[in-house]
Amino acid sequence: MDETRLLSSVVCPAESGTPVVFVSDAFEAHTGYPPHEAIGRNLSFLQGPETEPLAVEKFRQLIANGEAGLIQITNYRTDGSLFVHECDFRPVRYTNDKITHFIAIQRLVA
């Protein structure tokens, strides 16, 4: 299957540092990182020289404000090659409207 058509997903709790608690199989196909190397880490480990500071800041704003948004960002695979993905970032709310997690659904762009 064409990996550019796969959607990957990442789930992080709504807490300081937002460590990853879940990644889909497609995340490994996109990044080269198996789940055991991503879980427990902040997704900033995917960033590198070409990662857009404005995209990183937008993620921070969405987290701080508990908002959903669509962000395009350049990140890096385990082999050092870069990739661009579009990230549909959304808060997950519990019944009392408290945000418990954030989920990111990602689609490769390039």
N, C-alpha and C positions, 0 to 999 in steps of 0.2 A: 504494500500500500504506500502511496505517496505521502511521506511524512509531513509535507507542507499542508496537507488537507486535514491532518489530525489536530484535534483540540487537546491541549494539555490543561491540567488543573492543579492548583496549589491551594492549600488551606492553611491559614495562620490564625492563632488566637488573637483576640483584641487586647494585647498587652504590650508593654514596653519591649521594643526589639523585634516584635512579631516573628518569633521563630516558626519555622515550617513544621506542621504536624502531619501533613499528608501531601503526597504528590502522586499523580496518575502515571501509568505506564508510558503515556505519550510524553510526559515531562522528560523521562530518560531518553526517549527517541529524539527529542528536540535538543537537549542540552548535553547528553552523554553522562549525566550524573544519575547513578542509581538512587533509589529512595534512601538507603542507609547513609548516603553521603550528603543528602539535602535536608533530611528531617533533623530538627533541632537547631538549624542554622538560619540566620537572617538571609533573605534572598539577595542581599548586597554582594554575596560571593560571586554572583553572575556578572557583576559590573566590571568594566574595564575602561581603557582610554577613550573609546568612542561612545560610551554611555552618556546620554544627554542629561546634563545637570537639571534642566527644566523638567524632564520626565520624572526624575528621582524626586524633585521637590513636589511635583503634582501628587505622587504617591503619598508623600508625607502629609500633604494638605488633606487628601481624601481620608486618610486614617484619622488625623486630628479632628476632622469635622464629621466623621462617620457617614461619609457620602459615597455614592457609586460614581464611577467614571470610566472612560475609555482612554487608554494611554498607549502610544506606540513607543517602544524603547529598544535600544540596541544593547544586547548582552553577549556573553561569551560562553562557548562550550568548553568541556574539559580539555579538548585539544588546542584551545586558544583561538579557534576560528570564531568570528562574530556571526550573530544572527539577529534579525529584527523580528519582534513579535508585537502583535496588537493584544493588549491585555484588557479584558472586561473585568473590572475590579468592583466588588460589591460587598457591603457589610451583611453579616448574617445576624438577625435579631431574634432574641428569645421572646416569649410571650409578653413579657413586661416591657418590651421595646428596647431592652438593654442589648447592645452589640456584644456578641460573644466571640465572633470570629470574622475573618475576612476571607473571601474566596476570589481567586483569580482564574479566569478561563482565558487561555492564551492560544493564539493562532499565529503560526509562522507567516511572516510577510516576505522575508528574504533570507 
